[in-house]
């Protein structure tokens, strides 16, 4: 496998995960309202950024174990789809990017696992 494809397998899901974190962080800006004090606004922003913090931890774990990223992002996709049944228009907006990242991690895990198996020495 070429070096650029290997780089894409390793970095692609991570970069996609970080882009999704930035995307989801923009929804925290919705918590800013005129009127309440600065402390209340900062508290609300911090609460809205907790899911992004969890995703960053998952991305850090997935750097070494891509299967964790694929499974967890996939479970988050299903969980959000189940929770957002009352607002079906929001499902592709939030669950769609999560699903793309899950599939990217699963593909990277599958391909890197195949590369490791091919590189292993054969026993006679």
BELRAUR-V706990 format. One record per run of one state. SS is the DSSP state (h for helix, s for strand, l for the rest). FROM is the first residue (numbers start at 1). LEN is the number of residues. If there is no record, write none. Layout:
ss:SS from:FROM len:LEN
ss:SS from:FROM len:LEN
This chain:
ss:l from:1 len:2
ss:h from:3 len:29
ss:l from:32 len:6
ss:h from:38 len:25
ss:l from:63 len:3
ss:h from:66 len:18
ss:l from:84 len:4
ss:h from:88 len:32
ss:l from:120 len:5
